[in-house]
């Protein structure tokens, strides 16, 4: 019989087959030499509560992707201030009194952009207003953005993200796809991989840098356009890497803020696992 694993972790979402989180976390586990396993399970929002209740005591932590970043919150005993601010949880850890929620997406996006595109921006365009958009608004604020345009197909869906940006002191407006926009320092897309933008909608986007949360397939349609313009684009795989590093700290280490033992070597292994 195979040996019993004492600690279980995994990523939940639907669909989940494309996720690179198992590769990242398995690399971290191997590099740290700990007794743990990390898998992936297709779980919808309606299935989430029953799934969480079914987990035995060997389960210590979970990563959450679409459509669960909001759905998990009522099931938590507590959550970190960043989760409360954004309304989005992508990481949960079992505690004595229940599950604790964290948001590592903000740090993941901020770190990815800082390492590949610069450290300070003023004007930004954000595409989409879903669960990941709120984390990207906070990341843009942390990068210095004080003027933001949120572009969405349905203006009614922007209300929560718009309110968040205003609470952060950002001068924010909304626009529809295809609407003429002023140039910005960065375009950030929170749109899913299957979103289709018309050529007119893409042509209206003008910025030196693109950050697209999509990583499969890559390059995305937006990234191809930026390459054609001779401009730089950043894949969402970099955000996935850095949010996973933050997750690994709280899963396998002491806390979000405390680096893992030999973290540089762990990050190198994680990079190699996904071809970065």
C-alpha positions, 0 to 999 in steps of 0.5 A, spaced: 500 500 500 502 507 498 504 511 504 499 515 508 500 522 507 499 526 513 497 533 510 493 534 504 492 540 500 488 542 493 485 547 489 478 547 488 474 550 482 470 549 476 473 548 471 479 546 474 483 541 469 487 547 466 490 549 473 497 550 474 497 550 481 498 543 482 505 543 479 507 549 483 505 546 489 508 540 488 514 543 486 514 547 493 512 541 497 518 537 494 523 542 495 521 543 502 521 535 503 515 535 507 510 530 508 504 533 504 500 532 497 496 537 493 491 535 488 485 539 484 478 537 484 472 540 480 467 543 485 462 548 483 459 554 488 453 550 489 457 544 491 462 547 495 459 547 502 458 540 502 465 538 499 468 542 505 464 539 510 466 532 507 474 533 508 477 529 514 482 532 519 488 531 514 486 537 510 490 543 512 489 548 506 485 549 500 486 554 494 480 557 490 479 559 483 473 561 479 467 561 481 469 560 489 472 566 491 466 569 493 462 563 495 467 560 500 466 567 505 460 564 508 463 558 510 469 561 514 470 562 521 475 568 520 478 572 514 484 576 513 483 584 512 485 583 505 480 578 504 475 583 507 477 589 503 477 585 496 471 581 498 475 575 495 478 569 498 483 565 494 486 561 500 483 557 506 487 554 512 484 550 517 484 552 524 482 550 531 475 554 530 474 553 523 477 555 516 481 562 515 481 565 509 486 569 505 487 573 499 494 572 496 492 575 489 493 582 491 500 580 492 501 576 487 499 581 482 503 587 485 509 582 485 508 580 478 507 587 475 513 590 479 518 585 477 516 585 469 513 592 468 516 597 473 514 599 480 510 606 479 504 607 475 499 613 475 493 611 469 490 604 468 485 601 464 482 595 468 478 590 463 472 586 467 469 587 474 469 579 476 472 576 483 479 577 481 478 585 479 477 587 486 484 584 487 487 587 481 484 594 483 488 594 490 494 591 486 494 597 482 493 602 488 499 599 491 503 600 485 501 608 485 495 608 480 490 614 482 486 614 475 482 608 473 477 606 468 473 600 469 471 597 462 465 592 462 460 589 458 455 590 463 456 597 467 451 594 473 456 589 474 462 594 476 458 597 482 462 593 487 469 594 484 467 602 483 466 602 490 472 599 492 476 604 488 473 610 490 474 607 497 481 607 496 481 614 493 482 612 486 479 617 481 475 612 477 470 612 471 467 606 467 466 605 460 464 600 455 468 595 450 469 599 444 468 606 447 474 611 445 479 611 451 485 616 453 492 612 453 494 609 460 500 607 463 498 600 463 492 595 461 490 590 466 485 584 464 481 580 469 477 577 463 477 569 463 480 566 457 474 564 453 472 572 453 472 574 446 473 582 444 472 585 437 478 588 434 475 595 435 474 594 442 482 592 442 484 598 438 481 602 443 486 600 448 492 604 449 498 603 454 505 601 454 504 595 458 499 589 458 498 585 464 493 579 463 491 574 468 490 569 462 495 564 462 492 558 458 492 559 452 498 564 452 499 568 448 492 571 449 489 575 444 490 581 447 498 579 448 498 578 441 496 585 439 501 588 444 506 584 441 504 586 434 505 593 437 512 592 439 510 593 446 510 588 453 505 584 456 505 580 462 502 573 463 498 571 468 502 565 470 507 570 473 501 572 478 499 565 479 506 563 481 507 569 486 500 568 489 502 561 490 509 563 494 504 567 498 500 561 499 506 556 500 508 560 506 501 559 510 500 552 508 507 549 509 511 555 513 509 560 519 505 565 516 504 570 510 509 574 511 515 570 514 519 567 508 519 559 507 526 556 509 530 557 503 525 560 499 529 562 493 530 555 492 523 553 493 521 559 488 526 556 483 523 549 483 516 552 482 518 556 476 521 550 473 515 546 474 511 551 470 516 553 465 518 560 467 
